[in-house]
Amino acid sequence: MIIKGADMKSETRGSMRGGSGQVDITHIVGADNLPAQSRLFSLVTLEKGCGIGSHAHSGETEVFYVLEGEGVIDDNGEKKPFVKGDCNVCGSGASHAVTNEKDEPFRMIAVIIKD
């Protein structure tokens, strides 16, 4: 199956998980085409000052992979730089948040897999 970029659904969420600003999400593979053990496979874009607030995962694992830009990841309360090529794995019982404090857009792939 080929999914054309023009067919991918996009949305903008404000204050996602209590974060600041807006988060742009492009669902690379929509929920109707994901395997049963997967919940999300999307491109996430954060402009300057925007972020996804701290949230915990239960019964699932979320993986963030940075494609472009520089962000700050809060990994279980520990803040670290989060840059192109970095990956964050947030398993069941763990929490994370991410923000973009730079002028350039921050883009990452987000995948959620059910345990």
N, C-alpha and C positions, 0 to 999 in steps of 0.2 A: 504494500500500500504506500502510495506517495501522498503526502499532505502538503498542498501548496500553501505558501506563506499567506496568500490572499484569502485562503479558507480558514486560517487560524483565528479563533475568537480572541479578542482583546478586551480588557476592562481596566478601569482606573478605580482604585480604592483609596479613600481618604482615611487617615488615622488608623492604618492597618495594625491590628493587635495593640492599639494604643500608641503607635509610632507617630512621628511628625510628618506633616505634608501628605503627598500622594504617592502611591505605588502603582506603576503601570505593569500589567501582567498580560503576557501573550501566552495563551495555552497552546503550546507546540503540539501536544497530543491531547485532545479533549477527553473528558471522563468516559464518554461512550466508546472510545477506542483503546482505553488502558486495560491491561490485565487486571483481574479481580484483586490482586495483592498490591496494586498501585493506586494512589489517589491523586497524584499531581505530577505533571512534567511540563514546566513552564519557563519562559524567559521573564525575569523580573528586572525592571529598570527603576532606579532611584535617582532623581535629580538632586542637586545640592540642597542640603537641609532636610532631606526626606529619609524616612526609615521605617522598618518593621519593628514594632515594639517587642519587648521580651515576652516569650511564650514557651510553655513546656509542651512536650509531646508525650502521649500516652498510647501504647499499643502500636506505635509506628516510629519510623525513622525518617528524618528529613535531611537531605543532602543539599548544600549550596556549593556551586562551583563558579568561581569568578571568571568572567570572560573579558571584562573591560573595566578600567577605573580603579579607584582606591576607596575602600570603605573602612569602617570600624566594626568588628564583630564582638559581640558580648557573648562569650561561650561559658555558660554556667556562672555568670558574674565576673568573669575575667575578660577585660577589654583588651583587644589586640588589633594591630593593623590587618586588613583583609584585602589582598591585592590580586591582580590577574594571575591565574594559575593556582590560587589557593583553594582549598576545599574544607568545608566544615561539615562534620557528621554529627547530627543531634539525635541520639537514640531515645528510646522510651524512658521517661523519667528525667531526662535532661532538658535544659532550656537554652534559648539563644535569642539574639536580637541583632539587627544590622542597621547601620546608618551611613549616609554619604555626607561627608563634611567638605568635600572638594568641589571645585567649579565644574568639573567634567562629569558626565553621566556615569553611573555605576551600574553595570549589567552582570547578572548572574543567572545560571540555570538552577532551578529549584525542583527537586524530585522528592515525593513522599511515597514511601513503601510501607505497607502495613506489616506488622510483625506476625 
